[in-house]
Amino acid sequence: MSDSPISLALQRAEEAFAQKPGLALQNDAPAKAVFVGGLATQVAGPAGHTVGTDMPVTLGGAGACPGPGWLMRAGLASCTATVIAMRAERLGIRLTRLAVTANSRSDARGLLGVDPLVAAGPLEVNLDIDIAADGQTPESLAELVAWADAHSPVTNALRRAIDVQSQVRYGAITPA
């Protein structure tokens, strides 16, 4: 185990959650997407972070920002990399290289409703993980990646069915 500040923070959280599991259950930070015109949105989080989205020109957007599907892949890649780095810290493994690329393949007919038998989302998702660490064998790095793969929240969410509920308010939206 490592005594780095990251590892110590993770250790404190692990111990607290083991003692009081209820502390681990939390509402995740919401993301609010507001339509800004064309096919673009501005997405904001509670800490003031923002990101824009747009669709590619071929689907009617301006292509000025990444599309929502790319943000999903970005979330998958960054979550996987983060969980690998967290686990490496806990195990005292010094990563010298870590890059995670998320790729997917989609059929736009699903998005556009052209064929009801075609899914609207990705048909497949692949992760390409490039990792190296001082003094580690390929087998130990494979174990590290497998552990992270099993504990990545975004990967987990994509692998299992989650009920998504929508509450809709109708009427004019007044500016804030």
C-alpha positions as CSV (number, residue, x, y, z in Angstrom):
1,M,0.0,0.0,0.0
2,S,1.1,3.5,-0.7
3,D,1.2,6.5,1.7
4,S,0.6,9.1,-1.0
5,P,-2.0,11.8,-0.3
6,I,-4.3,10.2,-2.8
7,S,-3.9,6.7,-1.3
8,L,-4.4,8.1,2.3
9,A,-7.6,9.9,1.2
10,L,-8.9,6.7,-0.5
11,Q,-8.0,4.7,2.6
12,R,-9.9,7.1,4.9
13,A,-13.0,6.9,2.6
14,E,-12.8,3.1,2.5
15,E,-12.6,2.8,6.3
16,A,-15.4,5.3,6.8
17,F,-17.7,3.5,4.3
18,A,-16.8,0.1,5.8
19,Q,-17.8,1.4,9.3
20,K,-20.9,3.3,8.1
21,P,-22.1,2.1,4.7
22,G,-24.8,4.7,4.6
23,L,-22.2,7.4,4.1
24,A,-21.3,5.9,0.7
25,L,-24.8,6.3,-0.7
26,Q,-25.2,9.7,-2.3
27,N,-27.0,11.6,-5.0
28,D,-24.6,12.3,-7.9
29,A,-24.1,15.8,-9.1
30,P,-26.8,16.7,-11.7
31,A,-26.0,17.8,-15.2
32,K,-28.4,20.3,-16.7
33,A,-28.5,20.7,-20.4
34,V,-30.1,23.8,-21.8
35,F,-31.0,24.2,-25.4
36,V,-29.1,27.2,-26.9
37,G,-30.2,27.0,-30.6
38,G,-29.8,24.8,-33.6
39,L,-28.9,21.4,-32.1
40,A,-26.6,22.9,-29.5
41,T,-26.8,22.7,-25.7
42,Q,-24.9,24.1,-22.8
43,V,-24.5,21.6,-20.0
44,A,-23.8,22.9,-16.5
45,G,-22.9,21.2,-13.2
46,P,-23.4,22.5,-9.7
47,A,-19.7,23.6,-9.3
48,G,-20.0,25.9,-12.3
49,H,-18.4,23.5,-14.8
50,T,-19.8,23.8,-18.3
51,V,-19.5,21.9,-21.5
52,G,-21.2,22.5,-24.8
53,T,-22.6,19.9,-27.2
54,D,-23.7,20.1,-30.8
55,M,-24.4,17.6,-33.5
56,P,-22.2,17.1,-36.6
57,V,-23.1,19.0,-39.8
58,T,-24.2,15.8,-41.5
59,L,-27.0,15.5,-38.9
60,G,-28.1,19.2,-39.0
61,G,-25.8,20.7,-36.3
62,A,-23.0,23.2,-36.7
63,G,-20.4,20.8,-35.4
64,A,-19.1,23.5,-33.0
65,C,-18.9,21.2,-30.0
66,P,-18.6,17.5,-29.4
67,G,-21.7,15.5,-29.6
68,P,-23.4,13.9,-26.6
69,G,-22.2,10.4,-27.7
70,W,-18.6,11.6,-27.6
71,L,-19.2,12.9,-24.1
72,M,-20.4,9.4,-23.1
73,R,-17.2,8.0,-24.5
74,A,-15.1,10.7,-22.9
75,G,-16.8,9.8,-19.6
76,L,-16.1,6.1,-20.1
77,A,-12.4,6.7,-21.0
78,S,-11.7,9.2,-18.2
79,C,-13.6,7.2,-15.5
80,T,-11.6,4.0,-16.5
81,A,-8.3,5.9,-16.4
82,T,-9.2,7.5,-13.1
83,V,-10.2,4.2,-11.4
84,I,-6.9,2.6,-12.7
85,A,-5.0,5.5,-11.3
86,M,-6.8,5.3,-7.9
87,R,-6.2,1.5,-7.6
88,A,-2.6,2.0,-8.6
89,E,-2.2,4.6,-5.8
90,R,-3.7,2.2,-3.3
91,L,-1.3,-0.6,-4.3
92,G,1.7,1.7,-4.5
93,I,2.1,1.2,-8.2
94,R,3.9,4.1,-9.9
95,L,2.2,4.5,-13.3
96,T,4.6,5.8,-16.0
97,R,2.0,5.8,-18.8
98,L,-1.7,5.5,-18.9
99,A,-4.0,6.4,-21.8
100,V,-7.5,5.1,-22.3
101,T,-9.3,5.5,-25.6
102,A,-13.0,4.7,-25.8
103,N,-14.3,3.8,-29.3
104,S,-17.8,2.9,-30.3
105,R,-19.8,2.0,-33.4
106,S,-23.3,3.3,-34.0
107,D,-25.9,3.2,-36.7
108,A,-27.5,6.7,-37.2
109,R,-30.7,5.0,-38.4
110,G,-31.6,4.3,-34.8
111,L,-31.2,8.0,-33.8
112,L,-33.3,9.2,-36.7
113,G,-36.0,6.5,-36.3
114,V,-35.4,5.3,-39.9
115,D,-35.5,1.6,-38.8
116,P,-37.2,0.6,-35.6
117,L,-35.1,-2.5,-35.3
118,V,-31.8,-0.5,-35.1
119,A,-30.8,0.7,-31.6
120,A,-30.4,4.4,-31.1
121,G,-27.2,4.1,-29.1
122,P,-23.9,2.4,-29.7
123,L,-23.9,-1.1,-31.1
124,E,-20.6,-1.9,-29.5
125,V,-18.0,-0.1,-27.3
126,N,-14.3,-0.9,-27.0
127,L,-11.6,0.4,-24.7
128,D,-8.0,0.6,-25.7
129,I,-5.8,0.9,-22.6
130,D,-2.1,1.7,-22.9
131,I,-0.4,1.3,-19.5
132,A,3.1,1.0,-18.1
133,A,4.4,1.1,-14.6
134,D,7.8,0.8,-12.9
135,G,8.6,-2.8,-11.8
136,Q,5.3,-4.3,-12.9
137,T,4.8,-7.3,-15.1
138,P,2.2,-7.5,-17.8
139,E,0.2,-9.9,-15.6
140,S,0.2,-7.5,-12.6
141,L,-0.9,-4.6,-14.9
142,A,-3.7,-6.9,-16.4
143,E,-4.9,-7.5,-12.8
144,L,-4.9,-3.8,-12.1
145,V,-6.9,-3.1,-15.3
146,A,-9.3,-5.9,-14.6
147,W,-10.0,-4.6,-11.0
148,A,-10.6,-1.1,-12.4
149,D,-12.8,-2.4,-15.2
150,A,-14.9,-4.2,-12.5
151,H,-15.2,-1.0,-10.3
152,S,-15.5,1.8,-12.9
153,P,-18.9,3.4,-12.3
154,V,-19.3,4.5,-15.9
155,T,-18.3,1.1,-17.3
156,N,-20.7,-0.6,-14.8
157,A,-23.5,1.7,-15.8
158,L,-23.0,0.9,-19.5
159,R,-22.9,-2.9,-18.8
160,R,-26.1,-3.2,-16.8
161,A,-29.6,-2.0,-17.5
162,I,-30.5,1.0,-15.4
163,D,-34.1,2.3,-15.2
164,V,-34.2,5.9,-16.6
165,Q,-37.2,7.8,-15.5
166,S,-38.3,11.1,-17.0
167,Q,-40.3,13.8,-15.3
168,V,-41.7,16.3,-17.7
169,R,-42.9,19.9,-17.0
170,Y,-44.8,21.5,-19.8
171,G,-45.2,25.2,-20.4
172,A,-43.2,28.3,-21.1
173,I,-39.7,28.4,-19.5
174,T,-39.0,31.7,-18.0
175,P,-35.4,33.0,-18.0
176,A,-33.5,32.6,-14.7
